[in-house]
């Protein structure tokens, strides 16, 4: 999965954007995230997954916002989430 990580100016947040078009079934991802010890809130249009003080907003389009995290940590988390989401679609 190819994606780019963009640091949001003046913030500790990163936006992660997939380079190809995709759609995820987020409802099916909730259990996998919980099994990875994430606290998950399903907001219907997106999931909010929290663990160790880091929040990850995951949208159906594959876009994510990871806060707070350094860019490299956001990249690592995105790889993990894309692998999970790809398996749950």
PDB file of N, CA, C and O in Angstrom:
ATOM      1  N   UNK A   1       0.844  -1.165   0.000  1.00  0.00           N
ATOM      2  CA  UNK A   1       0.000   0.000   0.000  1.00  0.00           C
ATOM      3  C   UNK A   1       0.893   1.233   0.000  1.00  0.00           C
ATOM      4  O   UNK A   1       1.735   1.406   0.882  1.00  0.00           O
ATOM      5  N   UNK A   2       0.701   2.078  -0.989  1.00  0.00           N
ATOM      6  CA  UNK A   2       1.458   3.318  -1.061  1.00  0.00           C
ATOM      7  C   UNK A   2       0.622   4.447  -0.475  1.00  0.00           C
ATOM      8  O   UNK A   2      -0.574   4.564  -0.742  1.00  0.00           O
ATOM      9  N   UNK A   3       1.278   5.272   0.325  1.00  0.00           N
ATOM     10  CA  UNK A   3       0.614   6.401   0.952  1.00  0.00           C
ATOM     11  C   UNK A   3       1.650   7.473   1.251  1.00  0.00           C
ATOM     12  O   UNK A   3       2.854   7.220   1.212  1.00  0.00           O
ATOM     13  N   UNK A   4       1.167   8.671   1.550  1.00  0.00           N
ATOM     14  CA  UNK A   4       2.090   9.724   1.957  1.00  0.00           C
ATOM     15  C   UNK A   4       1.640  10.266   3.308  1.00  0.00           C
ATOM     16  O   UNK A   4       0.451  10.298   3.625  1.00  0.00           O
ATOM     17  N   UNK A   5       2.626  10.691   4.093  1.00  0.00           N
ATOM     18  CA  UNK A   5       2.384  11.263   5.410  1.00  0.00           C
ATOM     19  C   UNK A   5       2.717  12.741   5.318  1.00  0.00           C
ATOM     20  O   UNK A   5       3.816  13.113   4.906  1.00  0.00           O
ATOM     21  N   UNK A   6       1.769  13.582   5.700  1.00  0.00           N
ATOM     22  CA  UNK A   6       1.953  15.023   5.638  1.00  0.00           C
ATOM     23  C   UNK A   6       1.764  15.588   7.035  1.00  0.00           C
ATOM     24  O   UNK A   6       0.711  15.416   7.649  1.00  0.00           O
ATOM     25  N   UNK A   7       2.793  16.264   7.531  1.00  0.00           N
ATOM     26  CA  UNK A   7       2.717  16.908   8.842  1.00  0.00           C
ATOM     27  C   UNK A   7       1.827  18.136   8.740  1.00  0.00           C
ATOM     28  O   UNK A   7       2.008  18.954   7.839  1.00  0.00           O
ATOM     29  N   UNK A   8       0.877  18.278   9.641  1.00  0.00           N
ATOM     30  CA  UNK A   8      -0.001  19.445   9.652  1.00  0.00           C
ATOM     31  C   UNK A   8       0.765  20.596  10.292  1.00  0.00           C
ATOM     32  O   UNK A   8       1.248  20.476  11.418  1.00  0.00           O
ATOM     33  N   UNK A   9       0.874  21.707   9.577  1.00  0.00           N
ATOM     34  CA  UNK A   9       1.660  22.863  10.016  1.00  0.00           C
ATOM     35  C   UNK A   9       1.276  23.315  11.418  1.00  0.00           C
ATOM     36  O   UNK A   9       0.097  23.400  11.760  1.00  0.00           O
ATOM     37  N   UNK A  10       2.298  23.603  12.220  1.00  0.00           N
ATOM     38  CA  UNK A  10       2.073  24.127  13.556  1.00  0.00           C
ATOM     39  C   UNK A  10       1.388  23.155  14.493  1.00  0.00           C
ATOM     40  O   UNK A  10       0.764  23.571  15.470  1.00  0.00           O
ATOM     41  N   UNK A  11       1.495  21.875  14.213  1.00  0.00           N
ATOM     42  CA  UNK A  11       0.769  20.873  14.977  1.00  0.00           C
ATOM     43  C   UNK A  11       1.640  19.639  15.183  1.00  0.00           C
ATOM     44  O   UNK A  11       2.681  19.484  14.545  1.00  0.00           O
ATOM     45  N   UNK A  12       1.203  18.776  16.072  1.00  0.00           N
ATOM     46  CA  UNK A  12       1.871  17.484  16.253  1.00  0.00           C
ATOM     47  C   UNK A  12       1.079  16.375  15.575  1.00  0.00           C
ATOM     48  O   UNK A  12       1.259  15.195  15.878  1.00  0.00           O
ATOM     49  N   UNK A  13       0.196  16.769  14.650  1.00  0.00           N
ATOM     50  CA  UNK A  13      -0.640  15.807  13.933  1.00  0.00           C
ATOM     51  C   UNK A  13      -0.103  15.571  12.520  1.00  0.00           C
ATOM     52  O   UNK A  13       0.538  16.436  11.923  1.00  0.00           O
ATOM     53  N   UNK A  14      -0.381  14.390  12.015  1.00  0.00           N
ATOM     54  CA  UNK A  14      -0.010  14.009  10.661  1.00  0.00           C
ATOM     55  C   UNK A  14      -1.244  13.497   9.929  1.00  0.00           C
ATOM     56  O   UNK A  14      -2.049  12.751  10.488  1.00  0.00           O
ATOM     57  N   UNK A  15      -1.381  13.902   8.685  1.00  0.00           N
ATOM     58  CA  UNK A  15      -2.425  13.351   7.829  1.00  0.00           C
ATOM     59  C   UNK A  15      -1.778  12.289   6.956  1.00  0.00           C
ATOM     60  O   UNK A  15      -0.709  12.505   6.385  1.00  0.00           O
ATOM     61  N   UNK A  16      -2.433  11.150   6.858  1.00  0.00           N
ATOM     62  CA  UNK A  16      -1.932  10.063   6.030  1.00  0.00           C
ATOM     63  C   UNK A  16      -2.924   9.884   4.886  1.00  0.00           C
ATOM     64  O   UNK A  16      -4.121   9.695   5.106  1.00  0.00           O
ATOM     65  N   UNK A  17      -2.404   9.947   3.657  1.00  0.00           N
ATOM     66  CA  UNK A  17      -3.255   9.891   2.471  1.00  0.00           C
ATOM     67  C   UNK A  17      -2.842   8.735   1.574  1.00  0.00           C
ATOM     68  O   UNK A  17      -1.690   8.666   1.145  1.00  0.00           O
ATOM     69  N   UNK A  18      -3.776   7.817   1.284  1.00  0.00           N
ATOM     70  CA  UNK A  18      -3.441   6.719   0.366  1.00  0.00           C
ATOM     71  C   UNK A  18      -3.269   7.267  -1.048  1.00  0.00           C
ATOM     72  O   UNK A  18      -3.952   8.212  -1.442  1.00  0.00           O
ATOM     73  N   UNK A  19      -2.365   6.678  -1.796  1.00  0.00           N
ATOM     74  CA  UNK A  19      -2.110   7.137  -3.159  1.00  0.00           C
ATOM     75  C   UNK A  19      -3.034   6.492  -4.186  1.00  0.00           C
ATOM     76  O   UNK A  19      -3.059   6.893  -5.349  1.00  0.00           O
ATOM     77  N   UNK A  20      -3.781   5.504  -3.754  1.00  0.00           N
ATOM     78  CA  UNK A  20      -4.743   4.883  -4.653  1.00  0.00           C
ATOM     79  C   UNK A  20      -6.120   4.932  -4.014  1.00  0.00           C
ATOM     80  O   UNK A  20      -6.254   5.022  -2.794  1.00  0.00           O
ATOM     81  N   UNK A  21      -7.115   4.873  -4.840  1.00  0.00           N
ATOM     82  CA  UNK A  21      -8.488   4.948  -4.353  1.00  0.00           C
ATOM     83  C   UNK A  21      -8.859   3.672  -3.606  1.00  0.00           C
ATOM     84  O   UNK A  21      -8.533   2.569  -4.044  1.00  0.00           O
ATOM     85  N   UNK A  22      -9.540   3.830  -2.479  1.00  0.00           N
ATOM     86  CA  UNK A  22      -9.927   2.664  -1.688  1.00  0.00           C
ATOM     87  C   UNK A  22     -11.155   2.981  -0.850  1.00  0.00           C
ATOM     88  O   UNK A  22     -11.529   4.142  -0.683  1.00  0.00           O
ATOM     89  N   UNK A  23     -11.766   1.950  -0.335  1.00  0.00           N
ATOM     90  CA  UNK A  23     -12.893   2.100   0.585  1.00  0.00           C
ATOM     91  C   UNK A  23     -12.818   0.960   1.587  1.00  0.00           C
ATOM     92  O   UNK A  23     -12.713  -0.204   1.200  1.00  0.00           O
ATOM     93  N   UNK A  24     -12.871   1.284   2.865  1.00  0.00           N
ATOM     94  CA  UNK A  24     -12.783   0.281   3.915  1.00  0.00           C
ATOM     95  C   UNK A  24     -14.118   0.116   4.625  1.00  0.00           C
ATOM     96  O   UNK A  24     -14.884   1.069   4.768  1.00  0.00           O
ATOM     97  N   UNK A  25     -14.381  -1.088   5.059  1.00  0.00           N
ATOM     98  CA  UNK A  25     -15.539  -1.370   5.904  1.00  0.00           C
ATOM     99  C   UNK A  25     -15.068  -1.198   7.344  1.00  0.00           C
ATOM    100  O   UNK A  25     -14.531  -2.127   7.947  1.00  0.00           O
ATOM    101  N   UNK A  26     -15.271  -0.018   7.879  1.00  0.00           N
ATOM    102  CA  UNK A  26     -14.746   0.291   9.201  1.00  0.00           C
ATOM    103  C   UNK A  26     -15.410  -0.509  10.310  1.00  0.00           C
ATOM    104  O   UNK A  26     -14.768  -0.824  11.312  1.00  0.00           O
ATOM    105  N   UNK A  27     -16.670  -0.839  10.149  1.00  0.00           N
ATOM    106  CA  UNK A  27     -17.363  -1.614  11.187  1.00  0.00           C
ATOM    107  C   UNK A  27     -16.663  -2.954  11.431  1.00  0.00           C
ATOM    108  O   UNK A  27     -16.605  -3.439  12.562  1.00  0.00           O
ATOM    109  N   UNK A  28     -16.142  -3.535  10.373  1.00  0.00           N
ATOM    110  CA  UNK A  28     -15.448  -4.817  10.515  1.00  0.00           C
ATOM    111  C   UNK A  28     -14.063  -4.653  11.137  1.00  0.00           C
ATOM    112  O   UNK A  28     -13.464  -5.635  11.575  1.00  0.00           O
ATOM    113  N   UNK A  29     -13.548  -3.427  11.180  1.00  0.00           N
ATOM    114  CA  UNK A  29     -12.218  -3.177  11.727  1.00  0.00           C
ATOM    115  C   UNK A  29     -12.225  -2.961  13.231  1.00  0.00           C
ATOM    116  O   UNK A  29     -11.180  -3.063  13.873  1.00  0.00           O
ATOM    117  N   UNK A  30     -13.374  -2.668  13.797  1.00  0.00           N
ATOM    118  CA  UNK A  30     -13.441  -2.343  15.226  1.00  0.00           C
ATOM    119  C   UNK A  30     -12.868  -3.468  16.081  1.00  0.00           C
ATOM    120  O   UNK A  30     -12.052  -3.203  16.963  1.00  0.00           O
ATOM    121  N   UNK A  31     -13.265  -4.699  15.850  1.00  0.00           N
ATOM    122  CA  UNK A  31     -12.799  -5.826  16.667  1.00  0.00           C
ATOM    123  C   UNK A  31     -11.288  -6.003  16.575  1.00  0.00           C
ATOM    124  O   UNK A  31     -10.626  -6.209  17.592  1.00  0.00           O
ATOM    125  N   UNK A  32     -10.735  -5.924  15.355  1.00  0.00           N
ATOM    126  CA  UNK A  32      -9.290  -6.077  15.204  1.00  0.00           C
ATOM    127  C   UNK A  32      -8.531  -4.991  15.965  1.00  0.00           C
ATOM    128  O   UNK A  32      -7.504  -5.263  16.588  1.00  0.00           O
ATOM    129  N   UNK A  33      -9.038  -3.773  15.911  1.00  0.00           N
ATOM    130  CA  UNK A  33      -8.394  -2.679  16.645  1.00  0.00           C
ATOM    131  C   UNK A  33      -8.470  -2.917  18.148  1.00  0.00           C
ATOM    132  O   UNK A  33      -7.500  -2.675  18.866  1.00  0.00           O
ATOM    133  N   UNK A  34      -9.606  -3.384  18.620  1.00  0.00           N
ATOM    134  CA  UNK A  34      -9.755  -3.671  20.046  1.00  0.00           C
ATOM    135  C   UNK A  34      -8.832  -4.812  20.466  1.00  0.00           C
ATOM    136  O   UNK A  34      -8.303  -4.800  21.577  1.00  0.00           O
ATOM    137  N   UNK A  35      -8.634  -5.789  19.595  1.00  0.00           N
ATOM    138  CA  UNK A  35      -7.711  -6.887  19.893  1.00  0.00           C
ATOM    139  C   UNK A  35      -6.268  -6.400  19.982  1.00  0.00           C
ATOM    140  O   UNK A  35      -5.428  -7.048  20.607  1.00  0.00           O
ATOM    141  N   UNK A  36      -5.980  -5.251  19.354  1.00  0.00           N
ATOM    142  CA  UNK A  36      -4.648  -4.643  19.426  1.00  0.00           C
ATOM    143  C   UNK A  36      -4.577  -3.645  20.589  1.00  0.00           C
ATOM    144  O   UNK A  36      -3.671  -2.814  20.648  1.00  0.00           O
ATOM    145  N   UNK A  37      -5.535  -3.736  21.504  1.00  0.00           N
ATOM    146  CA  UNK A  37      -5.606  -2.904  22.705  1.00  0.00           C
ATOM    147  C   UNK A  37      -5.902  -1.434  22.437  1.00  0.00           C
ATOM    148  O   UNK A  37      -5.546  -0.573  23.242  1.00  0.00           O
ATOM    149  N   UNK A  38      -6.551  -1.140  21.315  1.00  0.00           N
ATOM    150  CA  UNK A  38      -7.005   0.222  21.051  1.00  0.00           C
ATOM    151  C   UNK A  38      -8.398   0.399  21.635  1.00  0.00           C
ATOM    152  O   UNK A  38      -9.229  -0.507  21.574  1.00  0.00           O
ATOM    153  N   UNK A  39      -8.640   1.563  22.197  1.00  0.00           N
ATOM    154  CA  UNK A  39      -9.985   1.967  22.569  1.00  0.00           C
ATOM    155  C   UNK A  39     -10.589   2.548  21.298  1.00  0.00           C
ATOM    156  O   UNK A  39      -9.985   3.424  20.679  1.00  0.00           O
ATOM    157  N   UNK A  40     -11.771   2.079  20.895  1.00  0.00           N
ATOM    158  CA  UNK A  40     -12.327   2.474  19.603  1.00  0.00           C
ATOM    159  C   UNK A  40     -13.719   3.084  19.777  1.00  0.00           C
ATOM    160  O   UNK A  40     -14.582   2.535  20.462  1.00  0.00           O
ATOM    161  N   UNK A  41     -13.902   4.234  19.135  1.00  0.00           N
ATOM    162  CA  UNK A  41     -15.211   4.862  19.067  1.00  0.00           C
ATOM    163  C   UNK A  41     -15.620   4.875  17.596  1.00  0.00           C
ATOM    164  O   UNK A  41     -14.903   5.400  16.744  1.00  0.00           O
ATOM    165  N   UNK A  42     -16.783   4.288  17.312  1.00  0.00           N
ATOM    166  CA  UNK A  42     -17.307   4.252  15.949  1.00  0.00           C
ATOM    167  C   UNK A  42     -18.212   5.461  15.762  1.00  0.00           C
ATOM    168  O   UNK A  42     -19.278   5.549  16.372  1.00  0.00           O
ATOM    169  N   UNK A  43     -17.785   6.382  14.925  1.00  0.00           N
ATOM    170  CA  UNK A  43     -18.571   7.590  14.671  1.00  0.00           C
ATOM    171  C   UNK A  43     -19.285   7.509  13.323  1.00  0.00           C
ATOM    172  O   UNK A  43     -19.661   8.532  12.753  1.00  0.00           O
ATOM    173  N   UNK A  44     -19.468   6.307  12.825  1.00  0.00           N
ATOM    174  CA  UNK A  44     -20.148   5.977  11.572  1.00  0.00           C
ATOM    175  C   UNK A  44     -19.381   6.428  10.330  1.00  0.00           C
ATOM    176  O   UNK A  44     -19.192   5.621   9.419  1.00  0.00           O
ATOM    177  N   UNK A  45     -18.940   7.663  10.255  1.00  0.00           N
ATOM    178  CA  UNK A  45     -18.175   8.119   9.086  1.00  0.00           C
ATOM    179  C   UNK A  45     -16.686   7.905   9.288  1.00  0.00           C
ATOM    180  O   UNK A  45     -15.907   8.017   8.341  1.00  0.00           O
ATOM    181  N   UNK A  46     -16.282   7.597  10.522  1.00  0.00           N
ATOM    182  CA  UNK A  46     -14.879   7.354  10.840  1.00  0.00           C
ATOM    183  C   UNK A  46     -14.775   6.624  12.169  1.00  0.00           C
ATOM    184  O   UNK A  46     -15.715   6.585  12.962  1.00  0.00           O
ATOM    185  N   UNK A  47     -13.595   6.045  12.383  1.00  0.00           N
ATOM    186  CA  UNK A  47     -13.294   5.428  13.673  1.00  0.00           C
ATOM    187  C   UNK A  47     -12.268   6.288  14.381  1.00  0.00           C
ATOM    188  O   UNK A  47     -11.384   6.863  13.746  1.00  0.00           O
ATOM    189  N   UNK A  48     -12.383   6.377  15.688  1.00  0.00           N
ATOM    190  CA  UNK A  48     -11.379   7.047  16.496  1.00  0.00           C
ATOM    191  C   UNK A  48     -10.760   5.977  17.381  1.00  0.00           C
ATOM    192  O   UNK A  48     -11.402   5.467  18.300  1.00  0.00           O
ATOM    193  N   UNK A  49      -9.510   5.643  17.096  1.00  0.00           N
ATOM    194  CA  UNK A  49      -8.799   4.611  17.842  1.00  0.00           C
ATOM    195  C   UNK A  49      -7.728   5.287  18.696  1.00  0.00           C
ATOM    196  O   UNK A  49      -6.949   6.098  18.196  1.00  0.00           O
ATOM    197  N   UNK A  50      -7.695   4.948  19.986  1.00  0.00           N
ATOM    198  CA  UNK A  50      -6.752   5.574  20.914  1.00  0.00           C
ATOM    199  C   UNK A  50      -5.973   4.505  21.667  1.00  0.00           C
ATOM    200  O   UNK A  50      -6.523   3.505  22.128  1.00  0.00           O
ATOM    201  N   UNK A  51      -4.663   4.755  21.774  1.00  0.00           N
ATOM    202  CA  UNK A  51      -3.796   3.848  22.531  1.00  0.00           C
ATOM    203  C   UNK A  51      -2.531   4.605  22.908  1.00  0.00           C
ATOM    204  O   UNK A  51      -1.949   5.304  22.079  1.00  0.00           O
ATOM    205  N   UNK A  52      -2.109   4.466  24.150  1.00  0.00           N
ATOM    206  CA  UNK A  52      -0.870   5.091  24.628  1.00  0.00           C
ATOM    207  C   UNK A  52      -0.829   6.592  24.339  1.00  0.00           C
ATOM    208  O   UNK A  52       0.231   7.131  24.021  1.00  0.00           O
ATOM    209  N   UNK A  53      -1.966   7.266  24.447  1.00  0.00           N
ATOM    210  CA  UNK A  53      -2.011   8.706  24.271  1.00  0.00           C
ATOM    211  C   UNK A  53      -2.005   9.199  22.834  1.00  0.00           C
ATOM    212  O   UNK A  53      -1.948  10.404  22.591  1.00  0.00           O
ATOM    213  N   UNK A  54      -2.063   8.275  21.877  1.00  0.00           N
ATOM    214  CA  UNK A  54      -2.092   8.655  20.462  1.00  0.00           C
ATOM    215  C   UNK A  54      -3.469   8.342  19.897  1.00  0.00           C
ATOM    216  O   UNK A  54      -3.981   7.234  20.060  1.00  0.00           O
ATOM    217  N   UNK A  55      -4.063   9.326  19.232  1.00  0.00           N
ATOM    218  CA  UNK A  55      -5.369   9.158  18.598  1.00  0.00           C
ATOM    219  C   UNK A  55      -5.193   8.996  17.098  1.00  0.00           C
ATOM    220  O   UNK A  55      -4.411   9.707  16.467  1.00  0.00           O
ATOM    221  N   UNK A  56      -5.932   8.052  16.540  1.00  0.00           N
ATOM    222  CA  UNK A  56      -5.911   7.832  15.100  1.00  0.00           C
ATOM    223  C   UNK A  56      -7.350   7.897  14.599  1.00  0.00           C
ATOM    224  O   UNK A  56      -8.190   7.076  14.967  1.00  0.00           O
ATOM    225  N   UNK A  57      -7.617   8.883  13.757  1.00  0.00           N
ATOM    226  CA  UNK A  57      -8.909   8.996  13.097  1.00  0.00           C
ATOM    227  C   UNK A  57      -8.784   8.272  11.767  1.00  0.00           C
ATOM    228  O   UNK A  57      -7.906   8.591  10.965  1.00  0.00           O
ATOM    229  N   UNK A  58      -9.654   7.300  11.525  1.00  0.00           N
ATOM    230  CA  UNK A  58      -9.580   6.483  10.318  1.00  0.00           C
ATOM    231  C   UNK A  58     -10.874   6.667   9.535  1.00  0.00           C
ATOM    232  O   UNK A  58     -11.962   6.421  10.056  1.00  0.00           O
ATOM    233  N   UNK A  59     -10.754   7.097   8.295  1.00  0.00           N
ATOM    234  CA  UNK A  59     -11.912   7.361   7.449  1.00  0.00           C
ATOM    235  C   UNK A  59     -12.088   6.242   6.426  1.00  0.00           C
ATOM    236  O   UNK A  59     -11.128   5.539   6.107  1.00  0.00           O
ATOM    237  N   UNK A  60     -13.291   6.073   5.915  1.00  0.00           N
ATOM    238  CA  UNK A  60     -13.598   5.020   4.930  1.00  0.00           C
ATOM    239  C   UNK A  60     -12.699   5.097   3.701  1.00  0.00           C
ATOM    240  O   UNK A  60     -12.383   4.076   3.090  1.00  0.00           O
ATOM    241  N   UNK A  61     -12.292   6.299   3.346  1.00  0.00           N
ATOM    242  CA  UNK A  61     -11.468   6.497   2.152  1.00  0.00           C
ATOM    243  C   UNK A  61     -10.019   6.061   2.345  1.00  0.00           C
ATOM    244  O   UNK A  61      -9.234   6.083   1.397  1.00  0.00           O
ATOM    245  N   UNK A  62      -9.658   5.663   3.572  1.00  0.00           N
ATOM    246  CA  UNK A  62      -8.281   5.288   3.863  1.00  0.00           C
ATOM    247  C   UNK A  62      -7.467   6.429   4.437  1.00  0.00           C
ATOM    248  O   UNK A  62      -6.331   6.223   4.865  1.00  0.00           O
ATOM    249  N   UNK A  63      -8.027   7.627   4.455  1.00  0.00           N
ATOM    250  CA  UNK A  63      -7.334   8.771   5.044  1.00  0.00           C
ATOM    251  C   UNK A  63      -7.285   8.588   6.553  1.00  0.00           C
ATOM    252  O   UNK A  63      -8.225   8.066   7.152  1.00  0.00           O
ATOM    253  N   UNK A  64      -6.178   9.022   7.171  1.00  0.00           N
ATOM    254  CA  UNK A  64      -6.028   8.960   8.617  1.00  0.00           C
ATOM    255  C   UNK A  64      -5.443  10.266   9.121  1.00  0.00           C
ATOM    256  O   UNK A  64      -4.717  10.956   8.405  1.00  0.00           O
ATOM    257  N   UNK A  65      -5.765  10.591  10.351  1.00  0.00           N
ATOM    258  CA  UNK A  65      -5.109  11.680  11.059  1.00  0.00           C
ATOM    259  C   UNK A  65      -4.566  11.065  12.341  1.00  0.00           C
ATOM    260  O   UNK A  65      -5.313  10.490  13.133  1.00  0.00           O
ATOM    261  N   UNK A  66      -3.255  11.192  12.537  1.00  0.00           N
ATOM    262  CA  UNK A  66      -2.587  10.597  13.698  1.00  0.00           C
ATOM    263  C   UNK A  66      -2.017  11.730  14.540  1.00  0.00           C
ATOM    264  O   UNK A  66      -1.242  12.557  14.060  1.00  0.00           O
ATOM    265  N   UNK A  67      -2.431  11.748  15.843  1.00  0.00           N
ATOM    266  CA  UNK A  67      -2.066  12.862  16.713  1.00  0.00           C
ATOM    267  C   UNK A  67      -1.907  12.403  18.151  1.00  0.00           C
ATOM    268  O   UNK A  67      -2.735  11.602  18.587  1.00  0.00           O
ATOM    269  N   UNK A  68      -0.960  12.817  18.898  1.00  0.00           N
ATOM    270  CA  UNK A  68       0.286  13.432  18.478  1.00  0.00           C
ATOM    271  C   UNK A  68       1.294  12.348  18.141  1.00  0.00           C
ATOM    272  O   UNK A  68       1.328  11.310  18.801  1.00  0.00           O
ATOM    273  N   UNK A  69       2.094  12.569  17.149  1.00  0.00           N
ATOM    274  CA  UNK A  69       3.127  11.604  16.757  1.00  0.00           C
ATOM    275  C   UNK A  69       4.127  12.269  15.830  1.00  0.00           C
ATOM    276  O   UNK A  69       3.774  13.137  15.032  1.00  0.00           O
ATOM    277  N   UNK A  70       5.374  11.853  15.947  1.00  0.00           N
ATOM    278  CA  UNK A  70       6.381  12.283  14.988  1.00  0.00           C
ATOM    279  C   UNK A  70       6.057  11.633  13.644  1.00  0.00           C
ATOM    280  O   UNK A  70       5.359  10.621  13.586  1.00  0.00           O
ATOM    281  N   UNK A  71       6.562  12.214  12.585  1.00  0.00           N
ATOM    282  CA  UNK A  71       6.215  11.757  11.238  1.00  0.00           C
ATOM    283  C   UNK A  71       6.577  10.281  11.019  1.00  0.00           C
ATOM    284  O   UNK A  71       5.799   9.538  10.421  1.00  0.00           O
ATOM    285  N   UNK A  72       7.744   9.859  11.494  1.00  0.00           N
ATOM    286  CA  UNK A  72       8.157   8.467  11.284  1.00  0.00           C
ATOM    287  C   UNK A  72       7.259   7.510  12.069  1.00  0.00           C
ATOM    288  O   UNK A  72       6.915   6.437  11.572  1.00  0.00           O
ATOM    289  N   UNK A  73       6.879   7.887  13.280  1.00  0.00           N
ATOM    290  CA  UNK A  73       5.962   7.049  14.073  1.00  0.00           C
ATOM    291  C   UNK A  73       4.598   6.969  13.392  1.00  0.00           C
ATOM    292  O   UNK A  73       3.970   5.911  13.375  1.00  0.00           O
ATOM    293  N   UNK A  74       4.141   8.091  12.829  1.00  0.00           N
ATOM    294  CA  UNK A  74       2.872   8.104  12.098  1.00  0.00           C
ATOM    295  C   UNK A  74       2.949   7.164  10.891  1.00  0.00           C
ATOM    296  O   UNK A  74       1.983   6.461  10.593  1.00  0.00           O
ATOM    297  N   UNK A  75       4.081   7.147  10.201  1.00  0.00           N
ATOM    298  CA  UNK A  75       4.264   6.250   9.051  1.00  0.00           C
ATOM    299  C   UNK A  75       4.167   4.782   9.491  1.00  0.00           C
ATOM    300  O   UNK A  75       3.501   3.977   8.841  1.00  0.00           O
ATOM    301  N   UNK A  76       4.834   4.446  10.592  1.00  0.00           N
ATOM    302  CA  UNK A  76       4.801   3.070  11.099  1.00  0.00           C
ATOM    303  C   UNK A  76       3.378   2.655  11.469  1.00  0.00           C
ATOM    304  O   UNK A  76       2.942   1.547  11.155  1.00  0.00           O
ATOM    305  N   UNK A  77       2.666   3.555  12.136  1.00  0.00           N
ATOM    306  CA  UNK A  77       1.296   3.252  12.529  1.00  0.00           C
ATOM    307  C   UNK A  77       0.400   3.099  11.306  1.00  0.00           C
ATOM    308  O   UNK A  77      -0.456   2.215  11.269  1.00  0.00           O
ATOM    309  N   UNK A  78       0.593   3.954  10.307  1.00  0.00           N
ATOM    310  CA  UNK A  78      -0.214   3.878   9.086  1.00  0.00           C
ATOM    311  C   UNK A  78      -0.009   2.528   8.396  1.00  0.00           C
ATOM    312  O   UNK A  78      -0.973   1.918   7.934  1.00  0.00           O
ATOM    313  N   UNK A  79       1.232   2.063   8.323  1.00  0.00           N
ATOM    314  CA  UNK A  79       1.494   0.759   7.710  1.00  0.00           C
ATOM    315  C   UNK A  79       0.731  -0.340   8.448  1.00  0.00           C
ATOM    316  O   UNK A  79       0.137  -1.222   7.826  1.00  0.00           O
ATOM    317  N   UNK A  80       0.753  -0.278   9.759  1.00  0.00           N
ATOM    318  CA  UNK A  80       0.053  -1.265  10.578  1.00  0.00           C
ATOM    319  C   UNK A  80      -1.458  -1.192  10.340  1.00  0.00           C
ATOM    320  O   UNK A  80      -2.110  -2.222  10.170  1.00  0.00           O
ATOM    321  N   UNK A  81      -2.009   0.015  10.329  1.00  0.00           N
ATOM    322  CA  UNK A  81      -3.445   0.173  10.127  1.00  0.00           C
ATOM    323  C   UNK A  81      -3.866  -0.240   8.716  1.00  0.00           C
ATOM    324  O   UNK A  81      -4.903  -0.882   8.553  1.00  0.00           O
ATOM    325  N   UNK A  82      -3.092   0.111   7.706  1.00  0.00           N
ATOM    326  CA  UNK A  82      -3.461  -0.268   6.340  1.00  0.00           C
ATOM    327  C   UNK A  82      -3.453  -1.787   6.189  1.00  0.00           C
ATOM    328  O   UNK A  82      -4.304  -2.349   5.500  1.00  0.00           O
ATOM    329  N   UNK A  83      -2.497  -2.449   6.828  1.00  0.00           N
ATOM    330  CA  UNK A  83      -2.476  -3.909   6.777  1.00  0.00           C
ATOM    331  C   UNK A  83      -3.735  -4.469   7.437  1.00  0.00           C
ATOM    332  O   UNK A  83      -4.362  -5.382   6.899  1.00  0.00           O
ATOM    333  N   UNK A  84      -4.099  -3.940   8.573  1.00  0.00           N
ATOM    334  CA  UNK A  84      -5.302  -4.379   9.277  1.00  0.00           C
ATOM    335  C   UNK A  84      -6.556  -4.099   8.460  1.00  0.00           C
ATOM    336  O   UNK A  84      -7.401  -4.978   8.289  1.00  0.00           O
ATOM    337  N   UNK A  85      -6.676  -2.875   7.956  1.00  0.00           N
ATOM    338  CA  UNK A  85      -7.880  -2.502   7.210  1.00  0.00           C
ATOM    339  C   UNK A  85      -8.006  -3.290   5.921  1.00  0.00           C
ATOM    340  O   UNK A  85      -9.116  -3.639   5.517  1.00  0.00           O
ATOM    341  N   UNK A  86      -6.898  -3.574   5.272  1.00  0.00           N
ATOM    342  CA  UNK A  86      -6.938  -4.351   4.028  1.00  0.00           C
ATOM    343  C   UNK A  86      -7.461  -5.760   4.317  1.00  0.00           C
ATOM    344  O   UNK A  86      -8.179  -6.335   3.499  1.00  0.00           O
ATOM    345  N   UNK A  87      -7.105  -6.314   5.473  1.00  0.00           N
ATOM    346  CA  UNK A  87      -7.575  -7.645   5.820  1.00  0.00           C
ATOM    347  C   UNK A  87      -9.045  -7.653   6.235  1.00  0.00           C
ATOM    348  O   UNK A  87      -9.704  -8.690   6.179  1.00  0.00           O
ATOM    349  N   UNK A  88      -9.555  -6.492   6.650  1.00  0.00           N
ATOM    350  CA  UNK A  88     -10.928  -6.478   7.155  1.00  0.00           C
ATOM    351  C   UNK A  88     -11.947  -6.000   6.127  1.00  0.00           C
ATOM    352  O   UNK A  88     -13.129  -5.885   6.453  1.00  0.00           O
ATOM    353  N   UNK A  89     -11.521  -5.717   4.883  1.00  0.00           N
ATOM    354  CA  UNK A  89     -12.468  -5.269   3.874  1.00  0.00           C
ATOM    355  C   UNK A  89     -13.114  -6.435   3.174  1.00  0.00           C
ATOM    356  O   UNK A  89     -13.945  -6.240   2.287  1.00  0.00           O
TER     357      UNK A  89
END
